[in-house]
Amino acid sequence: MGDMTRTSGGRLRRGVVLSVAGLMAAPALVLGSGTAARAASCTTSVGPHQKQVEKFLGRPVDGRQSTADCQATRTFQKAHGITPSIGYAGPLTWRTMNTMLAQRAAGKNPNKAGKCPTDRGRIACVDLTRQLSWIQDGRKLTYGPVPVRTGRDGAETRTGAKKVYWRAVKHWSTIYQVWMPYSQFFDGGQAFHSVTKSMYNPPGSGGCVNMRPADAKAYWKLLRNGDDVYVYGRKPGT
């Protein structure tokens, strides 16, 4: 799922998206610095979240798409697998940035609202709304918070109180045919485990809580079978 949207009849929405043909043909898309290939992959169209994206990227907040705006937005999109990576300030790009802002605001007190129960000893908390996870031991923050990548729309990470029940340092998924390093299962086939892609890569996992390798390894060292896991909130876009 990307920043382009369609009408119910399948047609591209005017003023919101650009067709490939339009990108190739529109003279306004030719950038001053580059070749036709670069021009075809960058847009001068103003997105619905232009100012928010400009502010996030530290660009002049004027609501007008410049070559530098486009290039900065494209760099962000490519880093996180947001498609099409044409520098368009669309809903998915802004939603990703807004999630990052919420994560930064959590600081070192991710459980300030008290939504994850911390009266049961060691617990791994997963906040789907902010795409954050951390480990607490009572009121003490033991690790995190760290960004995570949870289940996509239709394959959401299930909420509620869980427990780690099975661990494998290098599990092979027979469903997805991939390795799942540092797997710690807590709900059916759903587990914490390491991946190498961006934590913001859309649309999300198949239900597991994806983690960066260093974070998954830290969780492996800190958690044990029987430890509590608590999942709450709702992932943006699900």
C-alpha angles and dihedrals in degrees: 000000000000144000094283118092133195136206120247088264091057097254121134112256111248115242093015105065139029125219119227088246091053092051091052096044107039111099090205090069095065106108121216096237107043156060127265089265092059092044091053092055099050128065133210092200118120112238126216090252097042097130095043091051092046091052093048091051094046093246126141105282102228102124091240123116113236130180089255091049090052094048093048091048092047091052090053093046094049092048091057103033096251111159141244089031096203100123095260115153095225134155098273094049092051093043089055092049092046090053089052090051091052090051092051090049090056090068112167094328104068093154096054091125091052095232094137112067110239100177096093106068120251114017137167111220123203119192107193094188094060094027089234135137134185141163123239132185103202106308093338117102104225102177137002149313092229132171116257136186113227136183121315125233107297093020100057123171103254118246129226141062115326140163133222104252107164134025134190125175091211112018122180114218110221089191099053098021094231138116117257107199119204093009117186112179119208107159123028106294093348118108147154108256144151126264131175098220126091117285087231097052107131143267094016141236130314089258103298125113103249117206139184111263096252092049094047090050091050090050089050091056095044103042132065137186109288095030116134125254123189122193122189143155130040128278114241109256096027 
